[in-house]
Amino acid sequence: MKLRLLSCFTVLSILAAAIFGGMKRQSYTDITKDSRYLESIQTAEFPEALITDCCDKMMASLPDSQLILRVSVSEEIEYLFGTGRQKVRVQEVYAGNDLEIGDEIYLTSRHWCLGFGDSYHSLERGFINLMTADHEYLVFLSHRMDTLENETPPVYSMVDDFLIAPVFCYQTHSHVILVPADEESTAVPYQKVKDNEFFATSEFTLDVWKKLKSRLLSAYPRKESAG
């Protein structure tokens, strides 16, 4: 009897949680329906105190990634519940046997989402800006995601072991450095840094990251093209 009651309680708890989650999900506003949503959103800049250690660890670990690719963007990012994914086309394969030039896949990362706070919405990107259709990117992936069987295109996860997302644009960007208005936060208006590739709190932070990017792009130069 006790076992039956426990089983019933467990089932009811799961159902209640599912119903509550569904109701909560319905309450979220899809701000991306407004094409100007980025004009009122904020994003975080990377703090100076952590940059050297983070970039050193990335340089030591990223070359061992399961998949290392050069990709071009096929579609704008798609935000799902609590995450995001973006369709890209493989232009070059530097490491891994899963994919070939010309393949289309989805990329996703635990860093990619929209945050909803009491006072402002935020664009969470692992301190790297949105990937755009007119650029190519060096990306480091860890594995294919367990999704629906035979889902096309397949979904691959970024290497998410670091605070910074491992995405490096082959083109050069100019950067704007903003001093955050709040000492307890590094959030700044996205519109004021929208042309950056990397969001940094200081020139030193940006310089350390640029050195990492330069070393990685030199190690994985552009060669082939899928057209």
C-alpha positions in Angstrom: 0.0 0.0 0.0 2.8 2.4 0.9 4.6 1.7 -2.3 1.4 2.3 -4.3 0.8 5.6 -2.5 4.4 6.6 -3.1 4.1 5.8 -6.8 0.8 7.8 -7.1 2.4 10.7 -5.3 5.4 10.6 -7.7 3.2 10.6 -10.8 1.0 13.4 -9.5 4.1 15.5 -8.6 5.5 15.0 -12.1 2.2 16.0 -13.7 1.9 19.1 -11.5 5.4 20.1 -12.4 4.7 19.6 -16.1 1.5 21.7 -15.9 3.2 24.4 -13.9 6.1 24.5 -16.4 3.7 24.7 -19.3 1.9 27.6 -17.7 5.1 29.3 -16.9 6.4 28.9 -20.4 3.2 30.4 -21.8 3.9 33.5 -19.6 7.2 34.3 -21.3 7.1 37.0 -24.0 8.9 36.2 -27.3 10.6 39.5 -27.6 12.3 38.4 -30.9 9.0 38.9 -32.7 9.8 42.6 -32.6 12.6 43.1 -35.2 14.0 45.9 -33.0 14.4 43.8 -29.8 18.1 44.3 -29.8 17.7 48.0 -29.5 16.5 47.7 -25.9 18.5 44.7 -24.7 21.7 44.5 -22.6 24.7 42.2 -22.8 27.6 41.4 -20.4 31.2 42.4 -20.9 34.1 40.1 -19.9 35.9 41.2 -16.7 39.6 41.9 -16.8 40.5 39.9 -13.7 39.5 36.6 -15.4 40.7 37.0 -19.0 44.3 35.8 -18.8 43.5 32.5 -17.1 40.5 31.9 -19.3 42.3 32.5 -22.6 45.3 30.3 -21.4 43.0 27.4 -20.7 41.2 27.8 -24.0 44.5 27.8 -25.9 45.6 24.7 -24.2 42.4 22.8 -24.6 40.6 23.8 -27.8 43.0 22.1 -30.2 41.9 18.8 -28.7 38.2 19.4 -29.5 36.3 16.6 -31.2 35.2 18.8 -34.1 37.0 22.0 -35.4 35.2 23.7 -38.3 35.1 26.8 -40.4 31.5 27.6 -41.0 29.3 30.2 -42.7 25.9 31.2 -41.4 22.8 29.9 -43.2 20.1 31.4 -41.0 19.6 33.8 -38.1 19.7 32.4 -34.6 16.6 30.7 -33.4 15.7 31.1 -29.7 14.1 28.1 -28.1 13.0 27.8 -24.5 16.1 28.6 -22.4 18.6 28.2 -25.3 19.3 29.0 -28.9 20.5 27.4 -32.0 21.8 28.6 -35.4 22.0 26.8 -38.8 25.4 27.0 -40.4 27.2 25.4 -43.5 30.5 23.7 -43.1 33.2 25.4 -45.2 36.2 23.4 -43.9 36.9 20.5 -41.5 40.1 20.8 -39.4 39.3 18.0 -36.9 36.7 15.2 -36.7 35.2 12.7 -39.1 31.5 13.3 -38.6 31.0 16.1 -41.2 32.1 17.1 -44.7 32.4 20.4 -46.5 28.9 21.6 -47.6 27.0 19.9 -44.7 24.4 22.0 -42.9 24.1 21.6 -39.1 22.7 23.5 -36.2 25.1 24.9 -33.6 24.0 25.4 -30.0 25.6 26.4 -26.7 24.6 26.7 -23.1 25.8 30.3 -23.4 23.2 31.2 -26.1 20.0 32.5 -24.6 17.9 35.5 -23.8 17.8 36.5 -20.1 14.8 38.1 -18.5 15.5 40.2 -15.4 13.3 42.5 -13.4 14.8 45.7 -14.8 16.1 44.7 -18.2 16.4 41.8 -20.8 19.9 40.5 -21.7 21.5 38.8 -24.6 23.7 35.9 -23.3 26.4 34.9 -25.8 29.4 33.8 -23.9 30.8 37.3 -24.5 30.9 36.7 -28.3 28.5 38.6 -30.6 25.9 37.1 -32.8 27.1 35.3 -35.9 26.1 37.0 -39.1 25.6 35.8 -42.7 28.4 38.0 -44.1 31.2 36.4 -42.0 32.9 33.1 -41.5 33.7 31.6 -38.1 36.2 29.1 -36.5 34.2 27.0 -34.1 35.1 24.2 -31.6 32.5 21.6 -31.0 32.2 18.8 -28.4 29.5 16.4 -29.6 26.3 15.8 -31.5 23.3 16.4 -29.4 20.8 13.7 -28.5 17.7 15.0 -30.4 14.9 13.6 -32.4 15.9 10.6 -34.4 17.0 11.5 -37.9 16.6 15.2 -37.2 17.8 17.3 -40.2 20.0 19.1 -39.9 21.7 17.5 -36.8 22.5 19.7 -33.8 26.0 20.0 -32.4 27.1 21.5 -29.2 29.9 24.0 -28.8 32.7 23.2 -26.3 31.1 24.8 -23.3 33.9 24.3 -20.8 34.8 28.0 -20.6 33.2 31.4 -19.8 33.9 32.5 -23.3 32.2 30.8 -26.2 34.7 29.3 -28.6 33.7 31.2 -31.7 36.2 33.2 -33.7 35.4 35.3 -36.7 37.8 35.3 -39.7 37.1 38.9 -40.4 38.4 41.8 -38.3 36.2 44.0 -36.2 36.5 47.4 -34.5 35.6 47.3 -30.9 33.9 49.7 -28.5 34.9 49.5 -24.8 32.2 50.7 -22.4 32.6 51.1 -18.6 29.6 49.4 -17.0 27.3 51.8 -15.1 26.7 49.3 -12.3 29.8 48.2 -10.3 28.1 44.9 -9.4 27.4 44.1 -13.1 29.2 44.2 -16.4 26.0 44.7 -18.4 26.0 47.4 -21.0 23.4 48.4 -23.7 23.9 46.0 -26.6 23.1 48.7 -29.1 26.3 50.6 -28.1 28.6 47.5 -28.7 26.6 45.9 -31.5 29.5 45.9 -34.0 31.9 44.3 -31.6 33.0 40.7 -32.0 34.0 40.4 -28.3 32.5 42.2 -25.3 35.2 43.4 -23.0 35.4 45.7 -20.0 38.9 47.1 -20.8 41.5 47.4 -23.6 43.6 44.9 -21.7 40.8 42.3 -21.7 40.3 42.8 -25.4 44.0 42.6 -26.2 44.4 39.2 -24.4 41.4 37.8 -26.2 42.7 39.1 -29.6 46.0 37.3 -29.0 44.1 34.1 -28.4 42.1 34.7 -31.6 45.2 35.4 -33.7 46.9 32.2 -32.5 43.9 30.1 -33.3 43.2 31.6 -36.7 46.8 31.1 -37.6 46.6 27.4 -36.6 43.4 26.9 -38.6 43.7 29.2 -41.7 41.1 29.3 -44.5 41.7 27.0 -47.4 38.8 25.2 -49.0 35.3 26.6 -49.6 31.9 24.9 -50.1 30.8 27.9 -52.3 
